[in-house]
Amino acid sequence: MDERIKDHLMFLNRYYLLLADARRMSPDEFLKDRIRQASTERFLHLAIESCLNIGNRILALYQFTKPIRTPVTYADIFRELEQLGVVDRDFASRLMEMARFRNRLVHLYWELEPETVYDILQKRLEDFVAFRDKVTDFLNAHPL
């Protein structure tokens, strides 16, 4: 497996474990703890960035063997991963939502509601594990 992808998979796992720890908090605990809210937002951002970096690297590696368009937006990275066969359409849609949430984390952070962050933490965290598994399965099945 490509070393850059390995590194980013390691980072993704590290961020996932930190987020899984935060997920154990009750809603009341989370909403009262501004430091935990901020760290959760940051680790979500870093986990999403890891997914984007992995996706970009896969596209760069396979661009000469498969018809791949150059992504214009972060969401496009996941659309192209669908075209490549790394993820299915439903999962690609969820990942594209993740990319859009990344943009909110970075560019509209003052509009984020802690309840929204907690909800994502509770309902979408396993998407990072699923992404890791789908990437690993694809790379194992399609070596360069």
N, CA, C and O atoms as a MOPAC input file, in Angstrom:
PM7 MOZYME 1SCF
protein

 N      0.85500 1    -1.18500 1     0.00000 1
 C      0.00000 1     0.00000 1     0.00000 1
 C      0.89200 1     1.23700 1     0.00000 1
 O      1.96800 1     1.25100 1     0.59800 1
 N      0.42900 1     2.24800 1    -0.67000 1
 C      1.12300 1     3.52200 1    -0.75800 1
 C      1.38400 1     4.08700 1     0.64500 1
 O      0.50000 1     4.07700 1     1.50200 1
 N      2.60300 1     4.57700 1     0.86600 1
 C      2.99300 1     5.08200 1     2.19500 1
 C      2.16600 1     6.28500 1     2.64100 1
 O      1.81500 1     6.38800 1     3.81700 1
 N      1.85200 1     7.19000 1     1.72400 1
 C      1.03900 1     8.35700 1     2.11300 1
 C     -0.34900 1     7.93000 1     2.55900 1
 O     -0.89000 1     8.45600 1     3.53200 1
 N     -0.91200 1     6.98500 1     1.84800 1
 C     -2.24200 1     6.49600 1     2.24100 1
 C     -2.15000 1     5.81800 1     3.60100 1
 O     -3.01200 1     6.03200 1     4.45300 1
 N     -1.13300 1     5.01400 1     3.81800 1
 C     -0.95000 1     4.36900 1     5.13300 1
 C     -0.88400 1     5.41200 1     6.24500 1
 O     -1.52800 1     5.27500 1     7.28500 1
 N     -0.09000 1     6.46000 1     6.00400 1
 C      0.04800 1     7.50800 1     7.01800 1
 C     -1.29700 1     8.15600 1     7.32900 1
 O     -1.64200 1     8.35600 1     8.49400 1
 N     -2.04800 1     8.48200 1     6.28900 1
 C     -3.33200 1     9.14700 1     6.52500 1
 C     -4.36800 1     8.19900 1     7.12600 1
 O     -5.25000 1     8.63900 1     7.86400 1
 N     -4.27200 1     6.92200 1     6.82400 1
 C     -5.14700 1     5.95200 1     7.49300 1
 C     -4.81600 1     5.88700 1     8.98300 1
 O     -5.71200 1     5.75500 1     9.81800 1
 N     -3.53900 1     5.98100 1     9.31000 1
 C     -3.12900 1     6.00300 1    10.71400 1
 C     -3.67300 1     7.25700 1    11.40900 1
 O     -4.20100 1     7.17900 1    12.51800 1
 N     -3.53800 1     8.41800 1    10.74300 1
 C     -4.07900 1     9.65000 1    11.32600 1
 C     -5.58800 1     9.53900 1    11.49900 1
 O     -6.12600 1     9.92400 1    12.53800 1
 N     -6.26800 1     9.01700 1    10.49000 1
 C     -7.72600 1     8.86100 1    10.55600 1
 C     -8.10800 1     8.00400 1    11.75000 1
 O     -9.05200 1     8.32900 1    12.47000 1
 N     -7.39200 1     6.92100 1    11.96700 1
 C     -7.69600 1     6.05200 1    13.10000 1
 C     -7.47800 1     6.77800 1    14.42400 1
 O     -8.26800 1     6.62300 1    15.35600 1
 N     -6.42200 1     7.56200 1    14.50800 1
 C     -6.13400 1     8.31800 1    15.73400 1
 C     -7.27900 1     9.29300 1    16.04000 1
 O     -7.73900 1     9.38200 1    17.17900 1
 N     -7.73000 1    10.02000 1    15.01600 1
 C     -8.81100 1    10.98400 1    15.22100 1
 C    -10.11800 1    10.28300 1    15.55000 1
 O    -10.89500 1    10.75600 1    16.37800 1
 N    -10.35200 1     9.15800 1    14.89800 1
 C    -11.56300 1     8.38200 1    15.19300 1
 C    -11.58800 1     7.97200 1    16.67400 1
 O    -12.61900 1     8.10400 1    17.33300 1
 N    -10.47600 1     7.48300 1    17.18900 1
 C    -10.44100 1     7.04900 1    18.58400 1
 C    -10.69200 1     8.21500 1    19.54400 1
 O    -11.37100 1     8.05000 1    20.55700 1
 N    -10.15200 1     9.37600 1    19.22900 1
 C    -10.40100 1    10.55000 1    20.06400 1
 C    -11.87500 1    10.95800 1    20.00800 1
 O    -12.45900 1    11.33800 1    21.02300 1
 N    -12.46300 1    10.87600 1    18.83100 1
 C    -13.88800 1    11.20500 1    18.68100 1
 C    -14.76800 1    10.15600 1    19.35800 1
 O    -15.80300 1    10.49200 1    19.93500 1
 N    -14.36500 1     8.89900 1    19.29200 1
 C    -15.13600 1     7.83800 1    19.94800 1
 C    -15.16400 1     8.06000 1    21.45600 1
 O    -16.16000 1     7.76700 1    22.11700 1
 N    -14.07300 1     8.57500 1    21.98900 1
 C    -14.03500 1     8.89600 1    23.41400 1
 C    -15.02100 1    10.02400 1    23.73000 1
 O    -15.74000 1     9.96300 1    24.72800 1
 N    -15.05200 1    11.04500 1    22.88500 1
 C    -15.98800 1    12.16200 1    23.09900 1
 C    -17.43400 1    11.70800 1    22.94100 1
 O    -18.33300 1    12.24700 1    23.58700 1
 N    -17.65500 1    10.72500 1    22.09100 1
 C    -19.01500 1    10.23600 1    21.84200 1
 C    -19.65200 1     9.65300 1    23.10600 1
 O    -20.87700 1     9.61500 1    23.22100 1
 N    -18.84100 1     9.20900 1    24.03300 1
 C    -19.37600 1     8.60700 1    25.26200 1
 C    -20.01200 1     9.62200 1    26.20200 1
 O    -20.70400 1     9.24000 1    27.14600 1
 N    -19.79200 1    10.88600 1    25.96100 1
 C    -20.37900 1    11.92200 1    26.81900 1
 C    -21.89000 1    11.99100 1    26.60100 1
 O    -22.38700 1    11.75600 1    25.49900 1
 N    -22.59000 1    12.31300 1    27.65300 1
 C    -24.02600 1    12.54000 1    27.51400 1
 C    -24.23200 1    13.88400 1    26.79900 1
 O    -23.32200 1    14.71200 1    26.76200 1
 N    -25.41700 1    14.09500 1    26.23900 1
 C    -25.66400 1    15.39700 1    25.60100 1
 C    -25.45400 1    16.56100 1    26.56700 1
 O    -24.86600 1    17.57600 1    26.19600 1
 N    -25.93000 1    16.41700 1    27.79900 1
 C    -25.77300 1    17.50200 1    28.77400 1
 C    -24.30900 1    17.78900 1    29.07600 1
 O    -23.89500 1    18.94700 1    29.12900 1
 N    -23.52200 1    16.72400 1    29.27400 1
 C    -22.09700 1    16.91300 1    29.53700 1
 C    -21.42800 1    17.63000 1    28.36700 1
 O    -20.65300 1    18.56500 1    28.56300 1
 N    -21.73600 1    17.18200 1    27.14700 1
 C    -21.12300 1    17.76000 1    25.96300 1
 C    -21.49800 1    19.23000 1    25.81100 1
 O    -20.63900 1    20.06400 1    25.52600 1
 N    -22.76000 1    19.54700 1    25.99600 1
 C    -23.23300 1    20.91700 1    25.78400 1
 C    -22.71300 1    21.88300 1    26.84800 1
 O    -22.69100 1    23.09300 1    26.62000 1
 N    -22.30000 1    21.37400 1    27.99400 1
 C    -21.74400 1    22.22500 1    29.05300 1
 C    -20.22500 1    22.39200 1    28.94700 1
 O    -19.64800 1    23.26100 1    29.60000 1
 N    -19.58500 1    21.56400 1    28.12800 1
 C    -18.12600 1    21.54300 1    28.07400 1
 C    -17.63300 1    22.16500 1    26.76800 1
 O    -17.51900 1    21.48300 1    25.75000 1
 N    -17.34300 1    23.47000 1    26.81000 1
 C    -16.92700 1    24.19900 1    25.60800 1
 C    -15.58500 1    23.69800 1    25.06300 1
 O    -15.35900 1    23.70900 1    23.85300 1
 N    -14.71300 1    23.26500 1    25.94900 1
 C    -13.42000 1    22.73900 1    25.50700 1
 C    -13.62800 1    21.43900 1    24.73300 1
 O    -13.00400 1    21.23400 1    23.69200 1
 N    -14.48800 1    20.57200 1    25.22600 1
 C    -14.76800 1    19.30300 1    24.53200 1
 C    -15.45400 1    19.57100 1    23.19900 1
 O    -15.17300 1    18.89700 1    22.20800 1
 N    -16.34400 1    20.54500 1    23.17000 1
 C    -16.99700 1    20.89800 1    21.89800 1
 C    -15.95700 1    21.33100 1    20.86700 1
 O    -15.97800 1    20.88300 1    19.72000 1
 N    -15.06000 1    22.19800 1    21.28800 1
 C    -14.04400 1    22.72200 1    20.36700 1
 C    -13.09800 1    21.61500 1    19.90500 1
 O    -12.74700 1    21.54400 1    18.72700 1
 N    -12.69000 1    20.76000 1    20.82800 1
 C    -11.78200 1    19.68100 1    20.43100 1
 C    -12.48700 1    18.68800 1    19.51100 1
 O    -11.86500 1    18.14100 1    18.60000 1
 N    -13.75800 1    18.45400 1    19.73700 1
 C    -14.52300 1    17.56800 1    18.86400 1
 C    -14.62600 1    18.15200 1    17.46500 1
 O    -14.45200 1    17.44200 1    16.47500 1
 N    -14.90700 1    19.43500 1    17.38500 1
 C    -14.95400 1    20.09100 1    16.07400 1
 C    -13.60900 1    19.94600 1    15.36300 1
 O    -13.56400 1    19.64000 1    14.17100 1
 N    -12.53500 1    20.16300 1    16.08100 1
 C    -11.20600 1    20.07400 1    15.46900 1
 C    -10.89000 1    18.65100 1    15.01700 1
 O    -10.36900 1    18.45500 1    13.91900 1
 N    -11.19600 1    17.67000 1    15.83800 1
 C    -10.89900 1    16.28500 1    15.44900 1
 C    -11.80600 1    15.82000 1    14.31100 1
 O    -11.38400 1    15.01600 1    13.48000 1
 N    -13.03900 1    16.31000 1    14.26000 1
 C    -13.89100 1    16.02600 1    13.09000 1
 C    -13.25300 1    16.62300 1    11.83900 1
 O    -13.18100 1    15.97200 1    10.79600 1
 N    -12.79900 1    17.84900 1    11.95200 1
 C    -12.13900 1    18.50900 1    10.82500 1
 C    -10.92800 1    17.69400 1    10.36000 1
 O    -10.76800 1    17.44500 1     9.16500 1
 N    -10.08500 1    17.28400 1    11.29600 1
 C     -8.88600 1    16.53500 1    10.93600 1
 C     -9.22000 1    15.16700 1    10.34600 1
 O     -8.55100 1    14.71700 1     9.41500 1
 N    -10.23000 1    14.51100 1    10.86900 1
 C    -10.63900 1    13.20500 1    10.33000 1
 C    -11.15700 1    13.36100 1     8.89500 1
 O    -10.84500 1    12.54900 1     8.02400 1
 N    -11.93900 1    14.39500 1     8.66300 1
 C    -12.44900 1    14.64600 1     7.30800 1
 C    -11.28900 1    14.97400 1     6.37500 1
 O    -11.24400 1    14.48300 1     5.24700 1
 N    -10.35700 1    15.79600 1     6.83300 1
 C     -9.18600 1    16.12400 1     6.01200 1
 C     -8.40200 1    14.86300 1     5.67000 1
 O     -7.89600 1    14.73300 1     4.55500 1
 N     -8.29500 1    13.94400 1     6.60500 1
 C     -7.61000 1    12.68300 1     6.32900 1
 C     -8.31900 1    11.91800 1     5.21900 1
 O     -7.67100 1    11.38300 1     4.32000 1
 N     -9.64000 1    11.86500 1     5.27900 1
 C    -10.40600 1    11.19100 1     4.21900 1
 C    -10.18300 1    11.87500 1     2.86900 1
 O    -10.00700 1    11.20600 1     1.85100 1
 N    -10.19100 1    13.18000 1     2.86700 1
 C     -9.95400 1    13.92400 1     1.62500 1
 C     -8.54700 1    13.66900 1     1.08400 1
 O     -8.36600 1    13.49200 1    -0.12000 1
 N     -7.56200 1    13.65000 1     1.96300 1
 C     -6.19000 1    13.39000 1     1.53400 1
 C     -6.03700 1    11.97900 1     0.97200 1
 O     -5.34900 1    11.77200 1    -0.02700 1
 N     -6.67700 1    11.02000 1     1.61600 1
 C     -6.65100 1     9.63800 1     1.13100 1
 C     -7.31600 1     9.57500 1    -0.24500 1
 O     -6.78500 1     8.97300 1    -1.17900 1
 N     -8.47800 1    10.20200 1    -0.35200 1
 C     -9.19400 1    10.19700 1    -1.62600 1
 C     -8.39400 1    10.84200 1    -2.73800 1
 O     -8.31900 1    10.30300 1    -3.84200 1
 N     -7.79800 1    11.98700 1    -2.46200 1
 C     -6.96400 1    12.66500 1    -3.46000 1
 C     -5.79200 1    11.80000 1    -3.89300 1
 O     -5.44800 1    11.74900 1    -5.07300 1
 N     -5.19300 1    11.13400 1    -2.94600 1
 C     -4.03700 1    10.28500 1    -3.27100 1
 C     -4.46200 1     9.10200 1    -4.14000 1
 O     -3.76200 1     8.74800 1    -5.08900 1
 N     -5.59100 1     8.49700 1    -3.82400 1
 C     -6.08800 1     7.39200 1    -4.64700 1
 C     -6.33900 1     7.88200 1    -6.06600 1
 O     -5.94500 1     7.22800 1    -7.03200 1
 N     -6.98600 1     9.01800 1    -6.19200 1
 C     -7.25800 1     9.55900 1    -7.52800 1
 C     -5.96200 1     9.84000 1    -8.28500 1
 O     -5.87400 1     9.58000 1    -9.48600 1
 N     -4.96800 1    10.36400 1    -7.59300 1
 C     -3.68500 1    10.63500 1    -8.24300 1
 C     -3.01700 1     9.33600 1    -8.69900 1
 O     -2.43100 1     9.28300 1    -9.78000 1
 N     -3.10500 1     8.30600 1    -7.88600 1
 C     -2.46400 1     7.04300 1    -8.22500 1
 C     -3.14800 1     6.32100 1    -9.38400 1
 O     -2.48000 1     5.67000 1   -10.18800 1
 N     -4.46700 1     6.43000 1    -9.47600 1
 C     -5.22600 1     5.66400 1   -10.47300 1
 C     -5.60800 1     6.48400 1   -11.70400 1
 O     -6.27200 1     5.97000 1   -12.60400 1
 N     -5.20300 1     7.73800 1   -11.75400 1
 C     -5.62200 1     8.59800 1   -12.86400 1
 C     -5.13300 1     8.11200 1   -14.22500 1
 O     -5.74600 1     8.43400 1   -15.24300 1
 N     -4.06700 1     7.36000 1   -14.26700 1
 C     -3.54500 1     6.90200 1   -15.54800 1
 C     -4.06900 1     5.51900 1   -15.93200 1
 O     -3.78800 1     5.03100 1   -17.02600 1
 N     -4.82300 1     4.89300 1   -15.04100 1
 C     -5.36200 1     3.56400 1   -15.34500 1
 C     -6.87400 1     3.55700 1   -15.49300 1
 O     -7.43900 1     2.61400 1   -16.04700 1
 N     -7.52800 1     4.59100 1   -15.00700 1
 C     -8.99200 1     4.68600 1   -15.04500 1
 C     -9.39200 1     6.09000 1   -15.48700 1
 O     -8.64900 1     7.04700 1   -15.27000 1
 N    -10.56200 1     6.21200 1   -16.10700 1
 C    -11.02300 1     7.56300 1   -16.48400 1
 C    -11.51800 1     8.33200 1   -15.25200 1
 O    -12.60500 1     8.07000 1   -14.73900 1
 N    -10.71800 1     9.26400 1   -14.79900 1
 C    -11.03100 1    10.04200 1   -13.59800 1
 C    -10.99000 1    11.51800 1   -13.96200 1
 O    -10.04900 1    11.98700 1   -14.60100 1
 N    -12.02200 1    12.24300 1   -13.54800 1
 C    -12.02400 1    13.70300 1   -13.73200 1
 C    -11.31500 1    14.34600 1   -12.54800 1
 O    -11.31600 1    13.81700 1   -11.43600 1
 N    -10.72100 1    15.47600 1   -12.80900 1
 C    -10.06500 1    16.22400 1   -11.74300 1
 C    -11.13800 1    16.85300 1   -10.85900 1
 O    -11.99500 1    17.58400 1   -11.35400 1
 N    -11.10000 1    16.57400 1    -9.55000 1
 C    -12.09300 1    17.17200 1    -8.65100 1
 C    -11.94700 1    18.69000 1    -8.59300 1
 O    -10.83700 1    19.22200 1    -8.55500 1
 N    -13.08300 1    19.37200 1    -8.58700 1
 C    -13.09300 1    20.82800 1    -8.45700 1
 C    -13.36200 1    21.21200 1    -7.00400 1
 O    -12.80300 1    22.18500 1    -6.49800 1
 N    -14.21900 1    20.44600 1    -6.34400 1
 C    -14.56300 1    20.69900 1    -4.94200 1
 C    -14.14900 1    19.49500 1    -4.10700 1
 O    -13.82000 1    18.43500 1    -4.64100 1
 N    -14.17100 1    19.67100 1    -2.80900 1
 C    -13.88600 1    18.54600 1    -1.92100 1
 C    -14.92300 1    17.43600 1    -2.10900 1
 O    -14.57700 1    16.25500 1    -2.09200 1
 N    -16.16700 1    17.80400 1    -2.28500 1
 C    -17.21200 1    16.79600 1    -2.49500 1
 C    -16.93800 1    15.99000 1    -3.75900 1
 O    -17.24600 1    14.79900 1    -3.81200 1
 N    -16.36400 1    16.62500 1    -4.77600 1
 C    -16.04700 1    15.93000 1    -6.02800 1
 C    -15.06300 1    14.77800 1    -5.82600 1
 O    -15.08700 1    13.80500 1    -6.58000 1
 N    -14.21700 1    14.88000 1    -4.83400 1
 C    -13.26700 1    13.79800 1    -4.55800 1
 C    -14.04500 1    12.51100 1    -4.30600 1
 O    -13.69800 1    11.45500 1    -4.83400 1
 N    -15.09200 1    12.60400 1    -3.50000 1
 C    -15.86300 1    11.41300 1    -3.15800 1
 C    -16.71400 1    10.93900 1    -4.33800 1
 O    -16.95200 1     9.74000 1    -4.48800 1
 N    -17.16900 1    11.86600 1    -5.16700 1
 C    -17.90600 1    11.50100 1    -6.37700 1
 C    -16.99700 1    10.68800 1    -7.30600 1
 O    -17.42000 1     9.68800 1    -7.88700 1
 N    -15.75500 1    11.12700 1    -7.43600 1
 C    -14.80700 1    10.40700 1    -8.29000 1
 C    -14.42000 1     9.05900 1    -7.67800 1
 O    -14.17800 1     8.09800 1    -8.40900 1
 N    -14.36000 1     8.97900 1    -6.35700 1
 C    -14.09800 1     7.68500 1    -5.72300 1
 C    -15.23700 1     6.71000 1    -6.00600 1
 O    -15.01600 1     5.50600 1    -6.13300 1
 N    -16.44800 1     7.23600 1    -6.10300 1
 C    -17.58200 1     6.39100 1    -6.50000 1
 C    -17.37500 1     5.89100 1    -7.93100 1
 O    -17.54800 1     4.70400 1    -8.20400 1
 N    -17.00800 1     6.78600 1    -8.83700 1
 C    -16.77900 1     6.39800 1   -10.23600 1
 C    -15.66400 1     5.36100 1   -10.35400 1
 O    -15.70800 1     4.48800 1   -11.22000 1
 N    -14.68400 1     5.46000 1    -9.49300 1
 C    -13.56400 1     4.52900 1    -9.49800 1
 C    -13.94900 1     3.17700 1    -8.90200 1
 O    -13.29100 1     2.17100 1    -9.16400 1
 N    -15.01300 1     3.15500 1    -8.10400 1
 C    -15.46400 1     1.90800 1    -7.48500 1
 C    -14.98600 1     1.71200 1    -6.06200 1
 O    -15.08500 1     0.61500 1    -5.51200 1
 N    -14.46900 1     2.77000 1    -5.46700 1
 C    -14.00500 1     2.67400 1    -4.07900 1
 C    -15.19400 1     2.63100 1    -3.13000 1
 O    -15.19700 1     1.86700 1    -2.16500 1
 N    -16.20100 1     3.45000 1    -3.40600 1
 C    -17.40100 1     3.52900 1    -2.57200 1
 C    -18.63400 1     3.45500 1    -3.46700 1
 O    -18.56800 1     3.76000 1    -4.65800 1
 N    -19.75800 1     3.04700 1    -2.88200 1
 C    -21.00700 1     3.02000 1    -3.64800 1
 C    -21.68700 1     4.39200 1    -3.60300 1
 O    -21.24200 1     5.29300 1    -2.89300 1
 N    -22.75300 1     4.53100 1    -4.36100 1
 C    -23.42400 1     5.82800 1    -4.50900 1
 C    -23.94200 1     6.37500 1    -3.18100 1
 O    -23.76000 1     7.55700 1    -2.88700 1
 N    -24.58700 1     5.52500 1    -2.37400 1
 C    -25.14500 1     6.00600 1    -1.10100 1
 C    -24.04400 1     6.50100 1    -0.16400 1
 O    -24.17100 1     7.54900 1     0.46900 1
 N    -22.97500 1     5.73400 1    -0.09200 1
 C    -21.88000 1     6.14000 1     0.78900 1
 C    -21.18500 1     7.38200 1     0.24500 1
 O    -20.79000 1     8.25800 1     1.01500 1
 N    -21.03500 1     7.46500 1    -1.07000 1
 C    -20.44200 1     8.66500 1    -1.67500 1
 C    -21.26000 1     9.90200 1    -1.30600 1
 O    -20.69600 1    10.96200 1    -1.03200 1
 N    -22.58000 1     9.76800 1    -1.29900 1
 C    -23.43900 1    10.90600 1    -0.92000 1
 C    -23.18500 1    11.32900 1     0.52100 1
 O    -23.11800 1    12.52200 1     0.81800 1
 N    -23.04300 1    10.35100 1     1.41800 1
 C    -22.75300 1    10.68500 1     2.81600 1
 C    -21.38300 1    11.35100 1     2.95000 1
 O    -21.21100 1    12.29100 1     3.72600 1
 N    -20.41800 1    10.85200 1     2.18400 1
 C    -19.08600 1    11.44400 1     2.22800 1
 C    -19.09200 1    12.86700 1     1.66200 1
 O    -18.36300 1    13.73500 1     2.14400 1
 N    -19.90500 1    13.09700 1     0.65500 1
 C    -20.01600 1    14.44800 1     0.09500 1
 C    -20.62800 1    15.39400 1     1.13100 1
 O    -20.22700 1    16.55400 1     1.22200 1
 N    -21.59000 1    14.90800 1     1.90700 1
 C    -22.12400 1    15.72200 1     3.01300 1
 C    -21.02100 1    16.01400 1     4.02500 1
 O    -20.95100 1    17.11200 1     4.57800 1
 N    -20.16800 1    15.03400 1     4.26200 1
 C    -19.04900 1    15.20500 1     5.18100 1
 C    -18.13100 1    16.32500 1     4.67900 1
 O    -17.67700 1    17.15800 1     5.46400 1
 N    -17.86400 1    16.34000 1     3.39200 1
 C    -17.00800 1    17.38600 1     2.81600 1
 C    -17.65100 1    18.76000 1     2.98600 1
 O    -16.96700 1    19.74100 1     3.28000 1
 N    -18.95400 1    18.82400 1     2.80100 1
 C    -19.65500 1    20.10400 1     2.98000 1
 C    -19.62300 1    20.54200 1     4.44400 1
 O    -19.51400 1    21.73300 1     4.73700 1
 N    -19.71900 1    19.57500 1     5.36400 1
 C    -19.62100 1    19.89600 1     6.78400 1
 C    -18.21700 1    20.40700 1     7.10600 1
 O    -18.06100 1    21.30700 1     7.93100 1
 N    -17.20800 1    19.84700 1     6.47000 1
 C    -15.83600 1    20.33200 1     6.64200 1
 C    -15.75700 1    21.81100 1     6.29000 1
 O    -15.09700 1    22.58800 1     6.98000 1
 N    -16.42800 1    22.19100 1     5.21900 1
 C    -16.41200 1    23.60000 1     4.81900 1
 C    -17.06900 1    24.47800 1     5.87800 1
 O    -16.61900 1    25.59700 1     6.12400 1
 N    -18.12900 1    23.97700 1     6.50300 1
 C    -18.76000 1    24.73000 1     7.59500 1
 C    -17.82400 1    24.83100 1     8.79000 1
 O    -17.72800 1    25.88300 1     9.42100 1
 N    -17.13300 1    23.73500 1     9.10000 1
 C    -16.18300 1    23.75800 1    10.22000 1
 C    -15.09700 1    24.80300 1    10.00800 1
 O    -14.67600 1    25.47400 1    10.95100 1
 N    -14.64800 1    24.93700 1     8.76900 1
 C    -13.52800 1    25.82100 1     8.46800 1
 C    -13.97500 1    27.25300 1     8.20300 1
 O    -13.35200 1    28.20000 1     8.68400 1
 N    -15.04500 1    27.41200 1     7.44200 1
 C    -15.41100 1    28.74200 1     6.95900 1
 C    -16.60700 1    29.38100 1     7.66200 1
 O    -16.77300 1    30.60000 1     7.61700 1
 N    -17.43400 1    28.57200 1     8.30700 1
 C    -18.61900 1    29.12100 1     8.99200 1
 C    -18.69300 1    28.61100 1    10.43100 1
 O    -19.77700 1    28.34900 1    10.95300 1
 N    -17.54800 1    28.47600 1    11.05000 1
 C    -17.46400 1    27.87400 1    12.37600 1
 C    -18.32300 1    28.58900 1    13.41300 1
 O    -18.80300 1    27.95600 1    14.35400 1
 N    -18.52000 1    29.87400 1    13.26200 1
 C    -19.30400 1    30.62900 1    14.23500 1
 C    -20.79300 1    30.30300 1    14.14600 1
 O    -21.55200 1    30.62500 1    15.05900 1
 N    -21.21300 1    29.66900 1    13.05700 1
 C    -22.62200 1    29.30100 1    12.89900 1
 C    -22.92600 1    27.89500 1    13.39300 1
 O    -24.09400 1    27.51200 1    13.46000 1
 N    -21.91400 1    27.12300 1    13.73800 1
 C    -22.12400 1    25.73800 1    14.16200 1
 C    -22.82800 1    25.68700 1    15.51300 1
 O    -22.47900 1    26.40200 1    16.45200 1
 N    -23.80700 1    24.83700 1    15.57400 1
 C    -24.50500 1    24.60000 1    16.83200 1
 C    -23.89700 1    23.36900 1    17.50000 1
 O    -23.67600 1    22.36200 1    16.82800 1
 N    -23.62500 1    23.42200 1    18.78400 1
 C    -23.03800 1    22.25500 1    19.45400 1
 C    -23.94800 1    21.02100 1    19.36300 1
 O    -23.46200 1    19.89000 1    19.37000 1
 N    -25.24700 1    21.23800 1    19.28000 1
 C    -26.18000 1    20.11000 1    19.14500 1
 C    -25.95100 1    19.37400 1    17.81700 1
 O    -26.05500 1    18.14900 1    17.75100 1
 N    -25.64000 1    20.13000 1    16.77400 1
 C    -25.36400 1    19.52700 1    15.46700 1
 C    -24.08800 1    18.70500 1    15.52300 1
 O    -24.03500 1    17.59100 1    15.00100 1
 N    -23.07400 1    19.24900 1    16.14800 1
 C    -21.80700 1    18.53800 1    16.27700 1
 C    -22.01700 1    17.25300 1    17.08300 1
 O    -21.49900 1    16.20000 1    16.71200 1
 N    -22.76000 1    17.33200 1    18.16600 1
 C    -23.03000 1    16.15000 1    18.99000 1
 C    -23.81100 1    15.11000 1    18.19300 1
 O    -23.53500 1    13.91500 1    18.29400 1
 N    -24.76600 1    15.55000 1    17.41700 1
 C    -25.56400 1    14.63500 1    16.59600 1
 C    -24.68000 1    13.90400 1    15.58200 1
 O    -24.82300 1    12.69700 1    15.39200 1
 N    -23.78200 1    14.62200 1    14.94300 1
 C    -22.84700 1    13.99700 1    13.99200 1
 C    -21.95700 1    13.00100 1    14.72500 1
 O    -21.70600 1    11.89900 1    14.23600 1
 N    -21.49400 1    13.39200 1    15.87400 1
 C    -20.64700 1    12.52400 1    16.68600 1
 C    -21.37000 1    11.21000 1    17.00500 1
 O    -20.76400 1    10.13900 1    16.98200 1
 N    -22.64800 1    11.30200 1    17.29600 1
 C    -23.41700 1    10.11700 1    17.66000 1
 C    -23.82800 1     9.26700 1    16.45700 1
 O    -23.87000 1     8.04000 1    16.54600 1
 N    -24.13300 1     9.92200 1    15.32900 1
 C    -24.75200 1     9.20000 1    14.21000 1
 C    -23.84100 1     8.92400 1    13.02300 1
 O    -24.14100 1     8.04200 1    12.21900 1
 N    -22.75100 1     9.64500 1    12.89300 1
 C    -21.95600 1     9.54100 1    11.65900 1
 C    -20.50500 1     9.12800 1    11.88100 1
 O    -19.74200 1     9.02200 1    10.92100 1
 N    -20.12500 1     8.90000 1    13.09400 1
 C    -18.72900 1     8.60200 1    13.39400 1
 C    -18.24400 1     7.32200 1    12.70600 1
 O    -17.09200 1     7.23400 1    12.28200 1
 N    -19.12300 1     6.34800 1    12.60300 1
 C    -18.71500 1     5.07900 1    11.99700 1
 C    -18.45400 1     5.20200 1    10.49900 1
 O    -17.90500 1     4.28200 1     9.89300 1
 N    -18.84000 1     6.32500 1     9.89600 1
 C    -18.50800 1     6.54200 1     8.48400 1
 C    -16.99500 1     6.56500 1     8.28000 1
 O    -16.51100 1     6.18400 1     7.21400 1
 N    -16.25400 1     7.00200 1     9.27700 1
 C    -14.79600 1     7.01800 1     9.15500 1
 C    -14.24100 1     5.59200 1     9.10000 1
 O    -13.31300 1     5.31500 1     8.33900 1
 N    -14.80300 1     4.69600 1     9.89700 1
 C    -14.37800 1     3.29400 1     9.88500 1
 C    -14.76400 1     2.65200 1     8.55400 1
 O    -13.97200 1     1.92200 1     7.95800 1
 N    -15.97500 1     2.92400 1     8.09500 1
 C    -16.43000 1     2.37200 1     6.82000 1
 C    -15.54400 1     2.86900 1     5.67600 1
 O    -15.19800 1     2.10100 1     4.77800 1
 N    -15.18300 1     4.13200 1     5.70700 1
 C    -14.30700 1     4.67900 1     4.66700 1
 C    -12.96100 1     3.97000 1     4.69000 1
 O    -12.45900 1     3.55300 1     3.64600 1
 N    -12.38600 1     3.83600 1     5.85100 1
 C    -11.09900 1     3.13100 1     5.98100 1
 C    -11.18100 1     1.72700 1     5.39000 1
 O    -10.30200 1     1.30500 1     4.63900 1
 N    -12.25700 1     1.00400 1     5.74300 1
 C    -12.41000 1    -0.37100 1     5.27700 1
 C    -12.60200 1    -0.44400 1     3.76200 1
 O    -12.04400 1    -1.32200 1     3.10400 1
 N    -13.39300 1     0.48300 1     3.21100 1
 C    -13.62500 1     0.47900 1     1.76200 1
 C    -12.35000 1     0.82900 1     0.99700 1
 O    -12.07200 1     0.24300 1    -0.04900 1
 N    -11.58700 1     1.77000 1     1.50800 1
 C    -10.31600 1     2.13400 1     0.88500 1
 C     -9.36300 1     0.93900 1     0.90500 1
 O     -8.75100 1     0.60700 1    -0.11000 1
 N     -9.24500 1     0.30700 1     2.05100 1
 C     -8.34200 1    -0.83800 1     2.18800 1
 C     -8.77300 1    -1.97100 1     1.25900 1
 O     -7.93700 1    -2.57500 1     0.58700 1
 N    -10.06700 1    -2.26000 1     1.22000 1
 C    -10.57100 1    -3.32400 1     0.34300 1
 C    -10.26400 1    -3.00200 1    -1.12300 1
 O     -9.81700 1    -3.86900 1    -1.87500 1
 N    -10.50700 1    -1.75300 1    -1.51900 1
 C    -10.26000 1    -1.35700 1    -2.90700 1
 C     -8.78100 1    -1.50200 1    -3.25600 1
 O     -8.44400 1    -2.06900 1    -4.29500 1
 N     -7.91200 1    -1.00200 1    -2.41000 1
 C     -6.47100 1    -1.04100 1    -2.69700 1
 C     -5.94600 1    -2.47800 1    -2.73600 1
 O     -5.06900 1    -2.80800 1    -3.53400 1
 N     -6.48600 1    -3.31600 1    -1.87400 1
 C     -6.09000 1    -4.72000 1    -1.90500 1
 C     -6.57600 1    -5.43100 1    -3.17400 1
 O     -5.88900 1    -6.30300 1    -3.70600 1
 N     -7.74700 1    -5.05600 1    -3.64400 1
 C     -8.32000 1    -5.68500 1    -4.83600 1
 C     -7.78900 1    -5.10400 1    -6.13800 1
 O     -7.88600 1    -5.74700 1    -7.18300 1
 N     -7.23000 1    -3.90000 1    -6.09400 1
 C     -6.75100 1    -3.21800 1    -7.30000 1
 C     -5.33100 1    -2.68900 1    -7.10100 1
 O     -5.10900 1    -1.47800 1    -7.12300 1
 N     -4.38400 1    -3.58200 1    -6.91100 1
 C     -3.00100 1    -3.08100 1    -6.72800 1
 C     -2.47600 1    -2.43800 1    -8.00300 1
 O     -2.85400 1    -2.83100 1    -9.10700 1
 N     -1.61800 1    -1.46500 1    -7.84900 1
 C     -1.01200 1    -0.79900 1    -9.00800 1
 C      0.20100 1    -1.56500 1    -9.49500 1
 O      0.84100 1    -1.15600 1   -10.46300 1

